[in-house]
Amino acid sequence: MQKHILNVIIKSPQNNQTKECFCMINYNRLGYEIKRDFTNFSVKISHGLKRPQQKFVHQMVYGILAGNKLHLSEIARSLKESITLKKVIDRLSRNLNAFDEKQAVMQAYLSLVKQHVKEDYAVIVIDNSDIAKPASRKLEALSEIRDGSTGEITQGYLTIEAAVLSESGKMPIPVYEKVFSAAEEGFVSETHESLCCLQSLSENFSPKCVRALDRGFDTNDYYRYFLKRGERFVIRAKKNRNVIYHGKTCNIMDVALKYKGAYRMDFNSKSGKSVQCKMSCIPVRLCEFPAKELALTVVYGIGKEPMLLLSNLKMQEKKKLCHIIAKVYLLRWRIEEYFKFKKQQFELENLRVMSLQSIRSLNFFATLATGYISLTTSIHRESIFLEELKECSKRIYEVPRFILYALGYAMKRVLSMSRTGIGGFLTKKGKSQQMNLFEHFKMEDTGTFVF
């Protein structure tokens, strides 16, 4: 039995005082708690599926968490089943290619996510990414993409994902994902795929949720979509866009340079450095939608040129409106951290399957695994369970604000010490083998020998 001493600071709710105490981490117990907590999560998201499909979802997401890889061989090893490894891999591969219950699982998962998110004040971040496969030649429907990591044109697939930020810690909880290819039959355009993502978000989240998007979404198609449905948004504008300012059509950069920043805001950058920026809020209208007034927020201090943010958020106090718009967009960087975590932690681009359907299924299960880790930070915040996981992550320095890396490694480390997999947590409880008193006397009356 492996144990470790944990230093915990407990806060008293009566007098708001804190005291330091020491408790011992039992890795066997902690592993059991992770399996039990994950099983509760798995049962909820796979509710309504047939038993074999429930078991498959349960095993795939657990295998990704326990192995931190998307290789079917690593997932099969993490299950620790009594049959041969080849049989387990063949079963997972067959079910992966035939899995068609993604929509039902996603709806159940979204119902769980919405229980831990305040929809009226939530921020939804949306962005495109890619799965680069430069060395592959025979994968299905490979197309030319721009690798976001290197900036080079290579072979691979495109993805679009959306995440809602948790109320505590602003951790990205994925709520939409899709892998698509320009070489696939039936492909329309990237804009069409992005609009499908926005449609899914409209069906599941309130229009009051603020959608934060990058410059790639600065097109009339998206403005038309948001303005027609009355959904709130913050979009970073391109420098070549024209707007209506004081009744005249002007370049958006020329309008921005007329304002040098009336308000100040301080924030910490990705590297932890303190950044001071100045902002101004300017009422403008788009040439294609002259009846709708938007707020153009110009932010100086982030980069050499001012950052231009267009939003339909409304507030009487301009200073407060500037701060809200700027903070909402800066939170959009969390989805880039989410993409980086998903690719690095689970080695998303190191796929070892051939069909596009299997690739989509693996990406979906990796999304569920990331969602479970993110939900853990919200559901178990300020709990001994979360503190033990932080301690087991064995960080060199303090655990950073973006805690997903630490929790992902901690779960892998603890689960790898377990002698058994997850198989026993989804089995139906049969009749107890313990003999009750009535059966005991009944057997004695019939003359049956009782041990």
Beta strands, then each sheet from edge to edge (+ up, - down):
strand 1: 3-11
strand 2: 18-26
strand 3: 123-132
strand 4: 143-146
strand 5: 153-165
strand 6: 172-180
strand 7: 210-213
strand 8: 233-236
strand 9: 242-245
strand 10: 248-251
strand 11: 263-268
strand 12: 274-286
strand 13: 293-300
strand 14: 307-311
sheet 1: 1+ 2-
sheet 2: 4+ 5- 3+ 7+ 8+ 14- 13+ 12- 9+ 10-
sheet 3: 4+ 5- 3+ 7+ 8+ 14- 13+ 12- 11+
sheet 4: 4+ 5- 6+
end
